[in-house]
Amino acid sequence: MIVDIRLKILCETLIPLQHQYPLLSAVSKLAPTVHDRNLFGIHPIRGMHTEPGYLRTTDESAVTIRAPADQIPIFLVLSGTRLDIGGCFIRLGVPQIFSLKPCRRLTSHLVTIKGYMERDVFEIAARRQLEEVGISPNAIVNIGARRIIRIKDKTIVGYQVDVDGLAPMESLSLQHQGIGGRRHMGCGLFNSGPQAECRQEG
């Protein structure tokens, strides 16, 4: 079973807008296994874009790691720790565990597929990968905003991807496996939006 391990950020602070790589570095210092990109994904931190180049964390901000349930103990070391995110510091609360729910509509904020940066060819590659994880060709796929992620001196181009019309097992499969690369930096991880139609598994 795949779960989301959520550690709430306890204090309001500023963090870099491009925080994915610094967050991975900070987490991997305490939990080095997170570099196994086939098993783990770290969601981008959500916050308010109030200043150029930065996010302000809120009461809802958290560090969330998607991982197999039997790997939860690896990340307990993060509880109560202080992390340096690109020179900005956050303190984490105790972990909460959430099982994934099947939702008709899922969104990935950023999907990157190596070698596919232009929208037209990216869409073809994304649809092919969706079919490979068991998504029906009848699902409605929308390629949204072009986005970038910076990793040291590299700029990686990708797109938001929305998938609608998912059957329960398709939805869970997409959340479990994702598509594209750089999962350990939050790319290709699919979640339900606030308006998504979701139901409990079972």
N, C-alpha and C positions, 0 to 999 in steps of 0.2 A: 504494500500500500504506500502511496505517495502522499505526503502531508506538507503543509506550510508551517514552519517554525517561526513564530513572530515574537520579537523582542522589542518592546516599546521603548522609544527614546524619551528619557525622563525629563529633559530640560529643553526649553525652547532656545534654539541657536541657529546660526547660519552655517550652511554647508555648501560646497561647490555644486553648481548646477551639473557639471560634468564630474560626478562623484563615483561612477561605477568602478573605475580601476582603483582609486584610492580605497574604496570600501572593500574590494576584493583583497587588496594588500593587507588591510587592517585585520580582516577576519581570518585570513590565512596564516597570520602570525600566531594566532591562538589555536586555529583548527586547520592545519596544513592540508588535510584531506580534501578541503573544498576545491582544490585545483583539479580534482577529477571531474571534468566538465560533463561526463556522461551520466553522472549521478546527481550532481548538485546544481542549483541555480540560485543566484542572489537577486531578489527583486530590487529595482530602483527604489530609493527612498522617496516617499511622497511628501510634498510640502507646498509652501506658497512662494511663487516667483515674485519676490518683492524688490529685489535689487539686481542690477546687471551682473550676470555670472554666478548668482547664488540663489539657493532656496532657503526659506525660513521654515524650520520644523514646527509642527503643530502638535496638539494633543493626540492626533491620529497618526503621527509619523512613527515609523518602526523600521527595524532591520528584519527582513523576512527572507527565510531560506527555504527553498523547495527541495525536499530530500525524501528518500525512502524512510519509512517509519522506524526500521531497525537501525538507522544511522543517527537517530535523535541524540543519543548520549554523546556523540562527538561534539555537539554544539552547546552542551550545557555549560561548558567552560566560559561561554560568552556572557552568562548571566551576571549582571552587576558590574560589568567591565566598562572601562573608559577607552573609547576608540579614537584614534587620530585619523580624520578623514581629510587629507590634503591640507593639514595645518589647522583644521577646525575640529573641535572635540565634542563627542557625544557620549552620554552614559546610558547604558542599556538596563532595562528591567529584567524580570524573570521571564523565561520563555512560555509562550502559550502555543498549543498545538491545535491546528485546524485541519480536518479532513477536507478533501476536495469534493465539490458538489457538481453534478452535471448541470450545465446551463446551455440553453439553446443558442445563446450568442456569447462569443468570447472575443477578447481583444488582446493583442500584444502591442505594447507601446512602441517597440522597436524590434524588427526582424532584420538580421544581416545575413546575406548569402554570398559567400566569396565568389567574386567574378561577375556579380550581377548588380550593378549600381544604377542602371537606367530603368525607369519605371516599367516599360513594356517587357523587357526580358526578365526583370525581377518578378513580375506577376506570373509569367510562365513557370519560372523556377519554383516560386512559392506554391502554386497550384500543384505542381508535380510532387513536392515534398508533403503537402497536405494529403494527397492520395496515398503516399507511401506510409503514412501513419494511420490510414484507415478512414479518411474523411471522404464522403461520397462526392462525386463530381457535381451533384445537385445542390450542394451547400453553396450559399451565397458568400463570395469572397470579395472584399473591398480593400484595395490598396490605398491607404490614407496618406498622411503627411510624410514628406521626406524628412528624415532626421539623421543626426550624426552622433557618433560616440568617439571620444578622444582617448587613445591609449598611448601614454607617454607622448611621442612626437608623431604618432599616426592618427589620421582622421578616417574613420570607417563610416560608410554611408549605408543607410537602411531605410525602411519605411514602416509606418504603423500598418498592422494587418488586422482586419475585422472579419470574423467568420460567423455567419448566421445560418439558422436552419439545421443545427446539429442535433442528432439523436443522442440519448444519454450516454451510450457507450462511446460514441465518437467524441463527445465533449470530454469525457474522462481521459480518453486516449490522447487527445491533443494537449490537455493540461499535463499529463504525465510525461509526454515525450517532447513537446514543442517542435519547432522547426528552425532551420538556420543554425548559425554558429554563435559562439561567445555566450552560451547559456550561463556560465559562471559570472558573467557581468550583466545579467538581467535581460539579455537579448533572446527573443523567441519564446519567452515565457507567456502563457496565455492565462488571462483572468476574466472574470465576469465584471461588467461595468455596473453602475448603480441601477440601470434600468433593465438589466438582463433578467430573463425568465429562468429561474433556477428551481431545482427541487432536490430534496434529500435523496441520497443514494439508497437503493433498496426498495 
